Amino acid sequence: MVFVVFVVLAVPTVGVAMLASPAWGMPSPLPTPSPAAVLASGTVNMFPPPGTVAASPRTNITLRPVTPTSLGTVGVSGSRSGPHSGTVRWSSDGTAAMWVPDAPFAPGETVTVRSDLAVRGASGGESKFTIERIPPTPKPPPSPPASKNLPSGDTQHFITRPDLEPPRLRVVTPPRGTAPGEVFLTPNGSDVQQGPLIVDNDGNVVWDHPLRIGHALDFAVQSYEGKPVLTWFQGTVSPLGFGSGSYVIVDQSYQQIALVAAGNGYFGDVHEFQLTPQNNALFTIYNPVVVDASSVGRSKHQTVLDAIVQEVDVPTGVVLFEWHSLGTIALTESYQPAPKDSTQPYDYVHPNSIGSDSDGNLLVSGRHTFATYKLDRATGALYWRLGGKKNNFVMGSRTSFAWQHDVRNLGGSLFSVFDNGASDAIKTHKSSRGIVLRVNEATRSATLEEQFALPKPILATSQGDFERLANGDYFTGWGSQPEYTEFNPAGHVVFDVKLPVVNANTKLNSYRTYRFEWHGVPRDPPVVVAGASGAGMAVSVSWNGATDVATWQVLGGTGPDALRVLGSQPRKGFETTIMTSSSTPYVAVQAMDASGRVLATSPVVSPS
């Protein structure tokens, strides 16, 4: 696999197609069959669901809810490969059985599953789905403009941690009454170190975790097994903007406690990774398959990216849920032009967020269809489309969104959307913005409650997020634009920071940028470097990931077991240098919290 460096293109002023803002008129009829009808058709869900048109040749078959006593006999056969044998794996709660075939299925064949269970969507005790057709190897896409190296002045350097070289951030609007917490981002572009990064409001590093290989995206604080954790995608990123990798979960001491992989022969994608209260994980998958694209004027053997939502049981890896866009969302619903080369993947949906509605069902954002989809949590059946060519709602003034990201339910009928308003090639709006919509499902209408945009228009042609904070503020990462902003509820900018820009073709960016409260307690001790300075010493200290250090206390003495206090200094940024008036052959530093409690002591070192 090729490891790709993000190169973000500046929004051109010439040669960019202009697409009028969607003027959605009368709403389309609601999708059929309705989720209620699907639920009434049985008591057990199967994944891939009956009727799936592009399942993986390496797919397993999940049945839930079932128990070991109710599962009974399951027979599986392929129309080309014949009968299949397999084994059963159970989810950690014992309510989902995943039948694992001993051999893969054949591309293009129909798989029949026979069971005495009342499977939703089955007919006469049989459930059928189709295996995908495998696409040919595509031609390499055109190379993006050459990335430039980040100037040394835009990179931070530390005496104690020369291995860390995070970008230098420029605070444009100092924080004024912002919400508590640190900023979480994944800088990409140029030759910047790739990896999760936590910084404070001054742009100082709190935790930096450069990767040896690959990219990290969607770096967030979540809860797993009732405790706060950090999560991120780690893997490769295609020039087309989707990923191939897995998901890392680390605890408050920054130790990895789980690595989550997609099931059924797929690879996880960069755009979303959500942990549920049941210790399950929801994420996006982009899977290339061959379909008939004549409906959009392209080949009958066109490579298309099937947008997949999958849920797995983190402890066991058992697949609990799987939804495919193909068979539900037509190619004609996309606003993204289809490539003329049939081997180039047509990314017709581009799913980029998964969230829960107030009733527990799923919300999936499709960037290239200008739509959000509400899916039944149990079956994957489609309730409605908000936006797009088959929009099911009456859209009020200024509610139209395009090329959007990060659709979330804020509680009740309120939804937030990061409205990009542009792609690299097509401009739909004059400025990107964050919007809050009131979506009334009873009247099938949507109205604009609030919108947040910078005073000077900015267009994020890709990526981005819009997050409501606990104090009512909204935090916005501007995606492809090297900036993040916090707005107060009145819409005023109370915090704004910019990442380095090398030139028009190379801007640092972060797929999403969040604000979270985080309490980190590293397992590794503080790092100290001491050197002579006149009659005394310059003692530099850092502790990567520590969030509770208020003061550093320097110890020195004639032996490693004979240390006394030489001085102290409040923590200042990631690395603090303390000057002492005297020199000793042995030095250590203690990290102390605001109450004076010693959190950790560094190893004893000798000044150089």
C-alpha positions in Angstrom: 0.0 0.0 0.0 1.1 3.6 -0.7 1.2 6.0 2.2 -0.3 9.2 1.0 0.5 12.7 2.2 -2.5 15.0 2.2 -2.0 17.9 -0.2 -4.9 20.4 0.1 -5.5 22.5 -3.0 -6.3 26.2 -2.7 -9.8 27.1 -3.9 -9.2 28.3 -7.4 -10.9 31.5 -8.7 -10.8 30.4 -12.4 -12.0 27.2 -13.9 -14.2 26.1 -10.9 -17.7 25.0 -11.7 -20.4 26.8 -9.9 -23.4 24.8 -8.8 -26.5 26.7 -7.6 -27.6 26.0 -4.0 -30.0 23.1 -4.1 -33.6 24.4 -4.2 -35.4 21.4 -2.9 -39.1 21.7 -3.7 -41.9 19.4 -2.8 -40.7 16.5 -0.7 -40.5 13.1 -2.2 -42.6 10.2 -0.8 -41.0 8.4 2.1 -38.9 5.3 1.3 -40.5 1.9 1.0 -40.6 -0.6 2.6 -41.0 1.4 5.8 -38.9 0.4 8.8 -42.1 -0.6 10.6 -42.9 -3.0 7.8 -39.4 -4.5 7.9 -39.6 -4.9 11.6 -43.0 -6.6 11.4 -41.7 -9.2 8.9 -39.8 -11.2 11.5 -38.0 -11.2 14.8 -34.4 -11.8 13.8 -32.1 -9.6 11.8 -29.5 -11.0 9.4 -26.4 -9.2 8.2 -25.7 -8.8 5.3 -29.4 -8.1 5.1 -31.5 -10.2 2.6 -31.4 -8.4 -0.7 -27.9 -7.0 -0.3 -26.5 -6.5 -3.9 -22.8 -6.3 -3.1 -21.7 -8.4 -0.1 -18.0 -9.2 0.4 -16.8 -12.6 -0.9 -15.3 -13.0 2.6 -18.5 -12.0 4.4 -19.7 -13.8 7.5 -23.4 -14.1 8.3 -24.7 -12.6 11.5 -28.0 -13.4 13.1 -29.3 -11.4 16.1 -30.9 -11.5 18.5 -30.5 -15.2 19.0 -29.2 -17.5 21.8 -27.3 -20.8 21.6 -30.5 -22.6 22.2 -32.6 -20.7 19.7 -30.1 -20.6 16.8 -31.0 -24.0 15.5 -29.5 -25.2 12.1 -28.2 -22.8 9.6 -27.6 -23.9 6.0 -25.6 -21.8 3.6 -25.0 -22.3 -0.1 -23.6 -20.3 -3.1 -25.2 -20.5 -6.5 -21.7 -21.2 -7.9 -19.6 -22.3 -5.0 -22.2 -24.8 -3.6 -22.8 -25.7 0.0 -20.6 -24.1 2.6 -19.5 -25.4 6.0 -18.6 -23.0 8.8 -18.3 -22.3 12.5 -20.2 -20.0 14.8 -18.7 -17.2 16.9 -20.7 -15.4 19.6 -20.8 -11.7 20.6 -19.6 -10.8 24.1 -23.2 -10.4 25.3 -24.3 -13.8 23.8 -27.1 -12.4 21.7 -25.5 -12.4 18.3 -24.2 -15.4 16.4 -21.7 -14.9 13.5 -21.5 -17.8 11.1 -18.0 -17.9 9.7 -17.7 -19.9 6.4 -14.7 -22.1 6.0 -14.1 -20.8 2.4 -15.0 -17.5 0.7 -17.9 -17.1 -1.7 -17.6 -16.6 -5.4 -17.8 -13.1 -6.9 -21.2 -12.4 -8.4 -23.0 -15.4 -7.0 -26.2 -15.5 -5.0 -25.9 -16.8 -1.5 -28.9 -18.5 0.1 -29.2 -18.9 3.9 -31.8 -21.4 5.2 -33.0 -21.2 8.8 -36.0 -22.0 10.9 -35.6 -18.5 12.4 -38.1 -15.7 11.6 -35.5 -13.6 9.7 -36.7 -10.2 8.6 -36.8 -10.0 4.8 -36.7 -13.7 4.3 -39.1 -15.6 2.1 -40.1 -19.2 2.8 -37.3 -19.7 5.3 -34.7 -18.5 2.8 -32.7 -15.3 2.8 -30.7 -14.4 -0.3 -28.0 -11.8 -1.0 -25.5 -11.3 -3.8 -21.7 -11.3 -3.7 -20.0 -8.3 -5.2 -18.2 -8.3 -8.6 -14.5 -7.6 -8.1 -13.2 -4.5 -9.9 -10.0 -4.4 -12.0 -7.0 -2.6 -10.7 -7.5 1.1 -11.5 -5.0 3.3 -13.2 -3.1 5.5 -10.8 -4.8 8.9 -10.4 -2.9 12.1 -11.5 -0.3 13.1 -9.0 -1.2 16.2 -6.9 1.0 19.3 -7.0 4.3 18.7 -5.2 4.1 19.2 -1.5 6.6 21.6 0.1 8.5 21.1 3.3 7.4 22.9 6.3 9.8 25.7 7.2 11.8 25.1 10.4 10.2 28.2 11.9 6.8 26.6 11.7 7.9 23.5 13.6 8.3 23.2 17.4 11.5 21.7 18.8 12.2 20.5 22.3 15.5 19.9 24.2 14.0 17.0 26.1 12.1 15.4 23.2 14.0 16.0 19.9 11.8 13.2 18.4 8.8 15.4 18.6 8.4 18.1 15.9 4.7 19.3 15.9 3.6 22.3 13.9 3.8 25.7 15.5 0.2 27.1 15.8 -0.6 30.8 15.6 -3.3 32.1 18.0 -5.2 34.8 16.1 -8.0 35.4 18.6 -6.9 34.6 22.2 -9.5 32.6 24.2 -12.2 34.7 25.8 -14.6 32.7 28.0 -14.1 29.5 26.0 -15.3 26.1 27.1 -12.9 24.1 29.3 -10.7 21.5 27.7 -7.9 21.0 25.2 -7.8 20.9 21.4 -7.5 17.6 19.6 -6.3 17.5 16.0 -4.4 15.4 13.5 -2.1 17.7 11.4 -1.6 16.6 7.8 0.1 18.0 4.8 3.7 19.0 3.9 6.3 16.9 5.7 4.7 17.5 9.1 4.8 14.6 11.5 1.7 12.4 11.3 -0.1 11.5 14.4 -2.6 12.5 17.1 -1.9 15.8 18.8 -3.4 17.5 21.9 -2.7 21.2 22.5 -3.8 23.8 24.9 -5.4 27.2 24.1 -1.9 28.7 23.6 -1.0 26.1 21.1 1.4 24.3 23.5 1.7 20.6 23.2 -0.1 18.5 25.8 0.4 15.1 24.1 2.1 14.4 20.8 2.2 10.8 19.3 4.0 10.8 16.0 3.4 7.6 13.9 6.2 5.6 12.4 4.1 4.8 9.4 0.7 5.8 8.0 -1.8 8.5 9.0 -4.0 9.2 12.0 -7.4 11.0 11.6 -10.6 11.6 13.7 -8.8 11.8 17.0 -11.3 12.1 19.8 -12.2 11.4 23.5 -14.8 8.7 23.9 -15.9 6.3 26.6 -15.2 2.6 26.7 -16.1 0.2 29.5 -17.3 3.2 31.4 -13.9 5.0 31.3 -12.5 7.9 29.2 -10.3 6.8 26.3 -8.7 8.3 23.2 -9.5 6.9 19.8 -8.3 7.5 16.3 -8.2 5.9 12.8 -4.7 4.7 11.8 -3.8 3.5 8.3 -3.4 4.7 4.7 -5.4 7.4 2.9 -6.2 7.2 -0.8 -5.8 10.3 -3.0 -9.6 10.0 -3.5 -10.1 10.7 0.1 -11.0 7.4 1.8 -9.0 5.2 4.1 -7.9 1.7 4.7 -6.9 0.8 8.2 -8.1 0.1 11.8 -9.0 2.0 14.9 -6.9 2.5 18.0 -8.2 2.8 21.6 -5.8 4.0 24.4 -6.5 4.6 28.1 -5.7 7.6 30.3 -2.1 6.4 30.6 -1.8 6.3 26.7 -1.6 2.5 26.7 -3.4 0.7 23.8 -6.2 -1.4 25.2 -7.9 -2.3 21.9 -7.3 -2.3 18.1 -10.6 -2.5 16.2 -10.7 -3.9 12.7 -13.6 -4.0 10.3 -15.2 -7.4 9.7 -16.4 -9.4 6.7 -13.2 -8.9 4.7 -13.3 -5.1 4.8 -10.9 -2.3 5.9 -12.1 0.5 8.2 -12.3 4.1 6.7 -11.0 7.4 8.1 -14.3 9.3 8.3 -16.0 7.9 11.5 -15.4 5.8 14.5 -18.0 5.9 17.2 -18.0 3.8 20.4 -21.4 3.0 21.9 -22.4 2.5 25.5 -22.6 -1.2 24.8 -18.8 -1.3 23.9 -19.6 -1.7 20.3 -18.0 0.4 17.5 -19.7 2.0 14.5 -17.6 3.1 11.5 -17.6 3.8 7.8 -16.2 1.6 5.0 -15.6 2.4 1.3 -15.6 -0.8 -0.8 -15.0 -0.8 -4.6 -17.3 -3.0 -6.6 -18.4 -3.3 -10.2 -22.0 -2.2 -11.0 -24.0 -1.0 -14.0 -23.6 2.8 -14.2 -25.5 3.4 -17.4 -28.1 5.3 -15.4 -25.5 8.1 -15.1 -24.1 7.7 -18.6 -21.2 5.5 -17.7 -20.1 1.9 -18.3 -22.2 -1.1 -17.4 -19.0 -2.3 -15.7 -18.1 0.8 -13.7 -16.1 0.6 -10.5 -18.2 2.2 -7.7 -17.6 2.7 -4.0 -20.2 1.1 -2.0 -20.8 3.1 1.2 -21.0 0.8 4.1 -21.9 1.3 7.8 -20.7 -1.5 10.0 -20.9 -2.2 13.8 -18.7 -4.7 15.6 -18.5 -6.0 19.1 -15.1 -4.6 20.2 -14.2 -7.5 22.6 -14.9 -10.2 20.1 -14.9 -8.6 16.6 -18.3 -10.1 15.8 -20.2 -8.0 13.2 -23.5 -6.8 14.7 -24.8 -4.6 11.9 -24.0 -3.9 8.3 -25.7 -1.5 5.9 -24.9 -0.9 2.2 -25.7 2.2 0.1 -26.0 0.1 -3.1 -29.5 -1.2 -3.3 -30.8 1.8 -1.3 -29.2 4.9 -2.7 -29.3 5.2 -6.5 -26.3 6.5 -8.5 -28.5 9.1 -9.9 -28.9 10.7 -6.5 -25.2 11.9 -6.5 -24.0 15.4 -7.3 -20.5 14.1 -7.8 -19.6 13.7 -11.5 -18.8 10.1 -12.4 -15.3 9.4 -13.8 -15.1 8.6 -17.5 -12.6 5.8 -16.9 -14.6 2.8 -15.7 -11.7 1.6 -13.6 -11.6 4.7 -11.5 -13.8 4.4 -8.4 -17.0 6.4 -8.5 -17.4 7.8 -5.0 -21.1 8.6 -5.4 -22.1 8.9 -1.7 -19.0 9.6 0.3 -20.3 8.8 3.8 -18.5 10.9 6.4 -20.4 10.8 9.7 -22.5 8.3 11.7 -24.5 9.5 14.7 -27.5 8.6 16.8 -30.8 10.4 16.4 -32.7 11.3 19.6 -34.7 8.0 19.3 -31.5 5.9 19.0 -31.7 5.3 15.2 -28.7 6.1 13.0 -27.9 9.3 11.1 -25.5 8.9 8.1 -24.2 11.9 6.2 -23.6 11.5 2.4 -21.3 14.3 1.2 -21.8 13.7 -2.5 -25.6 13.3 -2.3 -26.1 16.5 -0.2 -28.2 14.3 2.1 -28.5 12.8 5.6 -30.0 9.4 5.9 -31.9 8.1 8.9 -31.5 4.3 9.3 -33.4 1.9 11.6 -31.0 0.9 14.3 -32.0 -2.8 14.2 -32.5 -3.5 10.5 -30.9 -0.7 8.5 -34.2 0.2 6.8 -34.4 3.8 5.6 -36.7 6.2 7.4 -36.0 9.3 5.3 -33.6 11.5 3.5 -32.9 15.1 4.7 -31.7 17.0 1.6 -30.6 15.7 -1.7 -32.5 14.8 -4.9 -35.0 12.6 -3.1 -35.4 14.9 -0.1 -38.3 13.9 2.1 -38.7 17.3 3.9 -39.9 20.9 3.1 -36.7 22.9 3.5 -37.0 26.4 5.0 -34.9 29.4 4.0 -31.1 29.0 4.1 -31.4 25.3 5.2 -29.8 24.0 2.0 -26.5 22.3 2.6 -23.9 20.9 0.1 -20.8 18.7 0.3 -21.4 18.6 4.1 -19.7 16.8 7.0 -20.4 15.9 10.6 -24.2 15.7 10.9 -25.2 15.3 14.6 -28.4 15.3 16.6 -28.1 17.8 19.4 -31.1 16.5 21.3 -34.8 16.5 20.4 -35.3 17.9 16.9 -32.1 19.9 16.6 -29.4 18.8 14.2 -26.0 20.4 13.6 -24.2 20.3 10.2 -20.8 21.4 8.9 -21.9 22.9 5.6 -18.8 22.9 3.4 -20.6 24.4 0.4 -17.8 23.4 -2.0 -15.7 20.5 -3.3 -12.3 20.9 -5.0 -14.0 21.3 -8.3 -17.4 22.7 -7.6 -18.5 25.7 -5.5 -22.0 25.8 -4.2 -21.9 28.4 -1.5 -19.7 31.5 -1.0 -18.6 30.4 2.5 -18.5 27.3 4.6 -20.5 27.5 7.8 -21.9 25.5 10.7 -25.6 25.4 10.9 -28.3 24.2 13.4 -31.5 22.9 11.9 -34.8 22.1 13.5 -36.1 19.0 11.9 -39.8 18.2 12.5 -40.4 14.6 11.5 -44.2 14.9 12.0 -44.6 17.7 9.5 -41.5 16.7 7.5 -40.1 20.2 7.6 -36.7 21.7 8.4 -36.0 25.3 9.5 -32.7 27.2 10.2 -32.2 27.9 13.9 -28.6 29.2 13.8 -25.6 29.6 11.5 -22.0 30.3 12.4 -19.4 31.6 9.9 -16.2 33.6 10.0 -16.5 37.3 9.3 -14.2 36.8 6.3 -15.6 34.1 4.1 -13.7 30.8 4.1 -14.3 27.7 1.9 -13.4 24.3 3.2 -13.4 22.2 0.0 -13.1 19.0 2.1 -13.2 17.7 5.7 -14.4 19.8 8.7 -16.5 19.5 11.8 -19.0 21.5 13.9 -19.3 20.6 17.6 -21.6 22.0 20.3 -19.8 22.3 23.6 -21.2 21.9 27.1 -21.3 25.7 27.7 -23.3 26.3 24.6 -20.3 27.4 22.4 -19.7 25.8 19.0 -16.2 24.6 18.0 -15.4 24.4 14.3 -12.5 22.7 12.5 -12.3 24.2 9.0 -11.1 20.9 7.4 -9.0 21.7 4.4 -8.5 25.2 5.5 -5.7 25.5 8.2 -7.8 27.0 11.0 -10.1 26.2 13.9 -12.5 28.5 15.7 -14.8 28.6 18.7 -18.0 30.7 18.6 -20.1 31.7 21.6 -23.8 31.1 21.4 -24.3 34.7 20.0 -22.1 33.8 17.0 -19.0 35.8 18.0 -15.5 34.4 17.6 -14.0 33.8 21.1 -11.1 31.7 19.9 -9.3 31.3 16.6 -6.1 29.5 15.7 -4.3 29.0 12.4 -2.0 26.2 11.2 1.0 26.9 9.1 0.7 27.6 5.3 3.7 26.8 3.1 2.2 27.9 -0.2 -1.0 27.8 -2.3 -0.6 24.1 -2.8 0.4 23.1 0.7 -1.6 24.0 3.7 -1.6 22.0 6.9 -5.0 20.7 7.7 -6.8 18.5 10.2 -9.8 16.3 9.1 -11.6 17.2 12.3 -10.6 19.4 15.2 -12.3 18.9 18.6 -12.3 20.4 22.0 -12.6 17.9 24.9 -11.8 17.8 28.6 -9.1 15.2 29.2 -7.2 13.8 32.2 -4.0 12.1 31.1 -1.6 10.2 33.5 1.3 8.9 31.5 3.0 5.7 32.5 6.4 7.0 31.4 8.2 9.3 33.8 9.1 13.0 33.0 12.2 13.5 30.8 15.0 15.8 32.1 18.0 17.3 30.4 20.4 19.3 32.5 23.4 21.4 31.5 25.8 23.9 33.1 24.8 27.5 33.0 27.3 29.8 34.7 27.6 28.8 38.3 24.3 27.0 38.1 22.4 24.7 35.8 19.7 25.0 33.1 17.3 22.1 33.8 14.7 21.3 31.1 11.8 19.0 31.7 8.8 17.7 29.9 6.2 15.0 30.5 4.3 14.1 27.3 0.6 13.7 28.0 0.5 14.9 31.6 -2.4 17.2 32.2 -2.2 17.9 35.9 1.3 19.3 36.3 1.2 22.8 37.9 4.8 23.1 39.2 8.2 21.5 38.5 10.5 21.0 41.5 14.2 20.5 40.9 16.2 18.2 43.1 20.0 18.0 43.2 22.8 16.5 45.3 26.2 14.8 45.5 24.6 11.3 45.0 21.5 9.9 43.4 20.2 9.0 46.9 21.1 12.3 48.4 19.0 14.9 46.6 17.6 18.1 48.1 15.3 20.8 46.7 17.2 23.3 44.5 14.2 25.3 43.3 10.9 25.2 41.5 9.0 26.9 38.7 5.4 26.8 37.4 4.9 24.7 34.4 5.1 26.7 31.2 4.1 25.0 28.0 5.2 21.5 27.0 8.8 22.0 28.1 9.9 24.1 31.0 13.5 25.2 31.7 14.4 26.0 35.3 17.6 27.9 36.1 19.3 27.0 39.4 21.9 29.1 41.2 24.1 26.1 42.0 25.3 23.0 40.2 25.2 19.4 41.5 26.5 16.2 39.9 23.1 14.6 40.1 19.7 16.1 39.2 16.0 15.0 39.1 12.7 16.8 38.7 9.4 16.2 40.4 6.0 16.9 38.8 3.6 18.5 41.3 -0.1 19.3 40.9 -1.8 22.5 42.1 -2.1 21.2 45.7 1.6 20.4 45.9 1.2 16.7 45.6 4.0 14.9 43.9 2.7 13.2 40.7 5.9 11.6 39.5 9.7 11.9 39.7 12.1 11.8 36.8 15.1 9.5 36.6 18.2 11.0 38.1 20.6 12.5 35.4 24.0 14.1 35.4 24.4 17.5 33.9 26.3 17.6 30.6 
